[in-house]
Amino acid sequence: MRRSVKLRLSFLLTAIASYVLGFNLLPESLINDTEIAILGVIAAVYFVLLPILYWVWIIKAGKQKAWKLLLIFSLSGLMARLSFPAEVASYFEFIMWFRYPIIAVLLLIELYLMASIAKGLWQARNMKGDPRVHIVDKYQDEDDKKRSLALVLASEPASWYYAIPWFSRQHVSSDNAIELLSGKTWMWLLMLLGTLAMSTVCFMLLSLWSELVAIIVTSIIAYSVVFVTANYRVSKHYSLYVQQDKLVINNSMWGFLTVNIAEIAELEVGTWDKSSALNNNGSAEELLCFGRGVNANIKLQFSQPQTYFGALGQLPEKIEQLYLVVSDPEALAQQLRMKESEQQQVLTAAV
C-alpha cells in the first residue's frame, strides 16, 4: 500500500476516534474547571490537531488542493455543534443553517455532473473495451472531481461488462497476466460464499427490527456478487493487455492504470525484492507493485508521471515507476518493444 493511501486511512481512523472520544468525554454542561479543561482539549483536537493532520497527511502528501482544508473545519464545526455542551454548542448553530444552501448547491453540481457524465457514457456505449478506459480518455483534461465521479458511474457498467462473459467476448485478448490472488478460482468462490453469508446474516439480524430495511440492505449486499465476479474475471483474464497504443494495467477491479506505450521510458526484466527500498528516495513504502510473490520481475519507468486510479478511481496517485509480478515477463517486454517500434515506424512514415 502506498504511503499516501496509508496516510489517508490513518487520518480517517484518527478523525473517527477523535469525534467518538468527543461525544463520550464531553460533559453536558460546564460546571467545574475539569470539565472546562476537557472542553479545551477536545476543541484543540477538533480545530487544531485534525486540520494540521489533514494538511500534512492529505493535502501535502496527497498533493490535494488547499481549499479542501475547509472540509475538515466544516466537519469539526458540525461535530462541535452536536457534541459540545449546550452553552458552547449554541455558537456553532450557524453551521446547522449553512448546511441547507451548501447541500443545495452541491446537489445541483452533482446532478449536472451526473447528467453530463451519463451522456458521455451513453455516447460511448458502442465502444469496445473497458468503459473506464474510455472515461479516462474522455475526461483526462477535466478537473479531479468530475473525473472521479465519472469513474464511479463507469464502474457499474464495467462490472457488468466483465462479470458476463458474453459482454466482454470482443475484449482485447491478453497472453500475459499479473499474479493476483483475486484471479484464483478458490478465492472467487470464497468471496461469493462470504458475500452470500453476510447477506443472510444481515437479513436475520435486521428483520428483527424492520423487515423492509432488512430486504433493502440484504439486496445491496447480494448485488455485490456482480462486482465479485467481475473482480475475478478481470484479475484472471484482463489484468494486463495492450489496446491500440496503450498498456492497460488492472490491479483487479480496485484500481487501474492506462499508459501510452510511447511514455514508457524504460522497461526492465529482472528480479527486485518487494520488501526492499526500490525507489529513488530509499523508502520501501513508496514502492507501487502489483502482483503476488516475494520478487517483482518487471520494472516500468515512465517519461512523465502517470495516474493510477485506486479505490475505483477515488484515490488517484501520480507515479513515475511501477513494478509488476507477471506470468511471463520476457513475453510482455517483447510485446511492448514491438508495439513501440511499430509506433516509431508510423511516426517516421508520417514525417
N, C-alpha and C positions, 0 to 999 in steps of 0.2 A: 504494500500500500504506500502510495506517495506521501511525502511529508505534508503537503498542502491539504490532502484529504484527511490525514490523521489530525491535523490542527483543526479542521472544520468539525470533525466528530468530537474532538476534545472540547471545543468551545460549546457545542450543543449540549454535551453532558454537564459541563460546568454551569451553563445558564440554567438548565433544568434543576440541578442541585441547588443553585443559589435561590431560585424562586420558591422551590419546595421548602427550603430552610426558612425563607422569609415568611411564608404562610404559617409555618409551625412555631416559629420562635417569637414573632412579633406579638406584643400584648394588645388587647382590645382598647386599652386607654393608657395614657401616661400618668402614672401616679408617683413613682419614685425615680431616683437617679439611675438605678439599674435598668429600668425599662427605657429611659431616655438614651442610655448608652447602647442598649441593644438596637434601638431605632437608628442611632447614628452609624453603627457598624453595618446594619443591613442596607441603609441608604448609600453608604460608601460602596458596598458591593454592587448595588443596582446601578449607580450613576457614575462610578469611578472605575472600579475593577473591571466590570463587564465591558464597558466601552473601550478601555485600554486593551483588554484581551482581544476584542473584536478588531481593533485597529491593527494590532500586531499579527494575530493569527489568521484573520480573514482578509483584510484589505491589503496589508503589506505582503504577507506570504502568498496569498492567492491572487495578487495583482488586480484587486477589485477597485471599483470607483469609490472615491472618498465620500460621496453623498450617502452611501449606504450606511454610514455611521448613524444617520438619523433613525434608521430602523431599530437599532438596539436601544436608543434613547426613548423612542416611542413605546417600545415594548416594556421597558423598565418603568416608564410613566404609567402605563396601564396596570402593571403588576403592583405598583405603589398605590394606585387608586383602589385596588381590590384587597390589598393585604395590610396597608398601614393603619394605625389607629385612626378612629373617626375624625379626631380634631386635626390630624395632619392630612389624612386622605382627601379631605374636602378641597385642599389646594390643588389637587390633581383632577378635579371634576371636569376641567376643560378638555381633558383627554377623551372623556366619555362623549362630549358633544362634538368634538372634532372628528370622531371616528365615522360619523354618518356621511359627511361630504367626502371624506377621504375614501371610504368604501365605495361611494357612488362613482367617483372619478376613476378609481381603479377598476371597477366593474365595467365602465364604459370602454376603458382602454383594453381590458381583457376581451370584451365582446368584439371590438374592432379587430384585434389581432387574430382572434379565433376565426372570424369571418374571412379575413384576408388569407389566412393560412389554409382554411378549409377549401377556399377557392384554388389555391395553389396545389393542394393535394388532388383535387378533382381534375385539374388540368394535367396532372402527372399520372392519371390513372392508367393510361395506356403504355406508360414507360415500363421497360423490363428492369427487373432487379429490385434491390432493397429500397423501399420508399425513403428511408432515412438518408441514403446516399444522395438521392435527388434533392432532398430538402437542404442538405449541407451545400450542394452546388447552387441551389436557388437563393439561399439566404446567407451566403458566405460574406457578403458585404453589408449585411444588416446588423443592427445592434444585438447585444447578447440576449436581451430579454425576448425579443421576437424570435430569434433562432432557437432559444431554449424551449419556448412554448411550441414552436413548430416541431421540434424533435419529440416532445411529449405526445403531440397529436399523431405524429408519424409512427410512433412506437406501436400504436394499436393496429393499424393495417399491416405493419411489419411483422407483428406477432402472428396474425392470421396467415400472412404470406409464407412464413417459414413453417408454421405448425401444420399446414395442409400441403402435403407433397404435390398435389395437382397444381396448386397455385404457383409453386416455385419450380415447375417442371422445365421452364426455359431459362432458369438461372444459369449464370456463367459457371461452367464446371471448374473443379479445382483438383489438382493432383497432389496437393500438399495440405497439411493441416497443422494447427497449433495443438500441442499436447495439453488438452484441457480436461479437468475432472468432470465437468458438466457434459462432456461428449461421450461419457461412458454409459452404456445401456443400463447397468445396475444402478447408477446414480439417478438416471431419469426415472426409473421405476420407484426408487426410494423417495424421490421428491413428489411423485404422483401420490404415493401412499400417504406421505406426510401431509400433503395438501388436503386430501380427502378426509384424513383423520382429524385434522384441525377443523375442517368444515363441520364434521359430525359433532365434535366436542363443543364447538361454539353454539351449534343449534340446541344441543341438550341443555347447556347452561343458560342460554338467553331465553329459551322457550319458557322457562320457569317465571321469567319476568314479563316478557312480551313476545308472543308468537310472531307478530309482524316484523319486529326488529330482528328476531332470530332468522326469519326467512331472508331478509334483506342482507344481513351480514354474511350468512351462510352462502348465499348466491354469489356475493362478491368474492369470497374466498374460493369457492368452487370454480369460478370463472378463471382463476389463476392457472388452471390446467392448460389453457391455451398458451399462456406465456411459458410455462414449464416445458411444454412440448417444443415450442419454438426455440427455447434456450438450448435444448438438447440437439435439435437438428442443425442449428447454426454452429454449435460447437463441434459437431461431428463432421458436417459436410461443407460448411461455408465459412470457416474461421479465417481462411486466407485465400484470396483469389485476386486475379487481375481482371479489371473491367475497363476496356478501352485503354486509356493512358494512365489509369490509377491503380494503385495497390490498395485493396480494401482489407483491413485487419479487424476482425471481430473478436473481442475478448468476451465470448458468449454474448448474450443479449444485453449484458450490463453496460458495456462500453464498446466503442468502435473508433476507427481512425481511417481516414482516406488520405492517401499520399500520392501526389503527382510523381510518377516514376522519375521524371527529369529532375526532381528536387531531392532525390536520394544521392547525396554527395559521395557516400562511401558505403559499401556493403562488404562485410567480412564474415567468413565462415571460420569457426574455431570453437574454443571452449572457454567459457567465462563462469567463474564461481558466482552464483547469485547472492551468496551471503557476504561477498567481499565488496569493497568500495570500488565500484566500476566507473563512476562518473568523475568528471574533471575535478570537482572540489573535494573528492575523497570521502563523501558521505554516502554510506551504503543505503540509507533510507530514501535517497533521491533516485535510486535506480527504478526504472519502469521496465518490467519484464513480464511478458505473457507466456504462460505455459508451465506445466508441472515438471519437476525434476531439479536436481541439485545444480546442474550447469545449463547455461544458455548456449545455443550453438549458432545463432545468427545475431549480428550487430548491424543496425541501420543508423547511419549518421546523416542528418538532413542538412541541406544547404541553407535552409531557413526554418524558423520554428513552425512546427505543425501542431494542430489542435486535436487532442484526444478528448472525446466526449464520454466521460464516465457518468455513472448513475443515470442511465437513459438520457444522456445529454445535459443533465442538470449540473454536472461538475466538470466543466471544460478546463483543460490544462494545456499549457504550452510546453512542448517537449522538443528537444534538439537531437535526441538519440533514443533508440529503442532496442531492447534485447528480446529475442524470441526463442522459444523451445519448440522446434518444428520437427515433423516426422522425417523429412529428407532435406536437410539444409543445402546440399550441393545442387539438387534439382531446382530448388527455389532460386538460388543465386544465378544459375544458368538461365532460368526463365526471365528473371528481371534484367539481366545483362543483355539478353537477346532483344527484349522489348525496348530497352534503352537504345540499343543500336538501331533498331527499326525507326524509332523516333528521330534519331540524329540523321538518318538517311532521308527521311521525309523532309526535315528542315533544310538539309543541304540541297535537295532537289527543288524545294520552293525558292531558295535563294538563286 
